[in-house]
Amino acid sequence: MRELHVVDAGELAAAYAAAHYAVVLDGDAIGLQVGEPAGDLEAYWTARSYAFITAWNPASRPLSEAANNLADSRLVARLQALGLVFHPAWASDHAREWRESGWLVGDIDPAQLDTLAIEFGQAGVLYWEHGKPVRLRMTLRRPGDCPGLAFVDWIELATADR
């Protein structure tokens, strides 16, 4: 697995926005892309809204597979406790040198998603409403010199270490 070296939050947002995402439904992998509608997914699985979240590599620092799997188990327990419906998903770069497992969640409230992102140390998650393009939600402060990125929302949550 390739280590991702990030200079700043703007660079991280650009990397996340360019990543490939996919969800597995009934054995079929359905691709997702930030800025694009998810019509194939939405035709297959109807929900009011959708989100992608992972517990892997908090703060974009690579962890061992064992540590990532433990964090993933904790995330699954939280999603189950919240009564949410979710399916296996992943994110990867174009060269498929970097990949993280995660979950595509249906009908989650954006505030609930933001809380989970912070709890599991995630700088970014995907969220969109049915029929609209996939959007990236960054939980970091937007750098002052960061150019605007289409379909990226900066959700500057108040936390001590962000």
C-alpha positions, 0 to 999 in steps of 0.5 A, spaced: 500 500 500 502 506 498 503 512 503 499 518 502 503 524 503 499 530 504 501 537 504 495 541 506 487 540 507 486 542 500 491 537 497 487 532 501 480 534 499 483 534 491 485 527 492 479 525 496 475 528 490 479 524 485 478 518 488 474 512 486 469 509 490 464 503 489 459 499 493 457 492 493 450 490 492 448 483 491 455 481 489 455 487 484 460 493 485 457 499 483 462 505 482 461 512 485 465 519 483 465 525 487 461 530 482 457 525 478 450 523 479 449 516 482 443 513 478 445 506 477 446 505 485 440 509 486 436 505 481 438 499 485 438 501 492 433 507 494 434 511 499 433 519 501 440 520 502 447 516 501 454 517 505 460 513 504 464 513 511 470 509 513 474 508 519 481 506 516 487 510 517 484 516 521 487 523 520 490 520 513 496 516 517 496 509 515 495 504 520 496 496 520 491 492 517 489 489 524 488 496 527 484 498 521 480 492 522 479 493 529 477 501 528 472 498 522 469 493 527 467 499 532 464 503 526 460 497 524 457 497 531 456 504 531 452 504 525 448 498 527 446 501 534 444 507 530 439 502 526 442 504 519 442 500 513 449 499 510 453 495 505 460 494 504 464 499 500 471 502 498 475 508 496 481 507 492 486 512 487 486 511 480 492 506 480 489 502 485 495 503 489 491 505 495 485 502 497 480 503 504 474 499 506 468 502 508 461 503 508 455 506 504 450 508 509 443 510 507 438 515 510 443 518 515 442 525 517 448 529 515 450 531 522 450 524 525 455 523 519 459 529 521 459 526 528 461 519 526 467 522 521 470 526 527 469 520 532 473 515 527 478 521 525 476 522 518 478 528 514 472 527 509 466 523 507 461 522 502 454 525 502 449 526 497 441 526 496 437 522 492 438 524 485 443 529 486 451 529 485 455 525 490 459 531 494 465 530 499 464 533 506 471 535 509 471 536 516 477 540 516 478 547 516 479 550 509 485 553 508 485 560 506 489 559 499 485 553 497 482 554 490 474 552 490 473 545 489 466 543 485 462 538 489 466 539 496 463 542 502 468 544 508 464 542 514 468 546 519 467 543 525 469 545 532 474 541 535 480 542 539 485 538 534 483 540 527 
